[in-house]
Amino acid sequence: MRDVRSRLLGDVGVLRIKEFSDGVQNDFPAEMKKLLMHHLQGIVIDLRGNTGGVSDAATLAACELDPAALPEL
């Protein structure tokens, strides 16, 4: 089961992150890429019910939004 899923709500993309597992660093960019193929007015990152997880996975997912912010891990 993937921990990141995406969907469209009109012209808004929604990324749902269930848990920050090791798979997030692969799933997040893939789902983001699918959303960016559409003409979006915005993106919502839905963390409701997120159970936490691996802090490096959370950091890497956030850095997909701003690659310049990538820390040395």
N, C-alpha and C positions, 0 to 999 in steps of 0.2 A: 504494500500500500504506500502510495506517495504521500509525503507530508506537505507538499505544495500543490495547489490546484489553482487554475485560473478560469475566469468566466467574464462575459460581457454583460453589463447592465446598461443598455442604451449605448451611449458613447463614453462610458466609464469602464475601465478594466478593473477587475477585482482579483487580487492575489490572496489566497487563503493559506496561511501557514499554520498547520496543526501542531507541529513540534519542530524544534531546531535540532534535527538529527544530522548525521553525517551526509545523508542524501540531499539535504537542502542545498548544498553548494553546487550540485548538478541540476536539481529540479528547479530552483529559483530562476537561474538564467534562461532555462528552456521555456518555462512558463511565461517569463517576461518577454522573451522573443516572440512567442505566439501572440501576446497581447499587442505588442508594438507593430504588428502587421496591419493593425486597424487604425483608423484616424480617431484617436482618443482625445477627449477633453481633460482626462485625468486618470489617475490610478489610485486605488485604495488598497492598502495592505491590511488585511483582516487578521488580527491576532487573537480574536475572541476565543477563549477556551484553550489557548496555547499553553501547553504544559511545561514549557521551558526546554531545557536540553543542553546541547553542547554549545558553549559560548563562542567558540571559533566559527561554528556554522552560522550563528546569528550575525557575527561580525562580517563574515564573507558575503552573506546575503545583503546586508546593509550597504556594503561597498559596491555591489552591483549597481546601486543607484548613483554612487559617486566614486568611481574607481580611484580618483586621486586621494581618497581618504584611506586607502588600504594600508593598514599597519603592518609592520614586520611581525610575523607570527612565529 
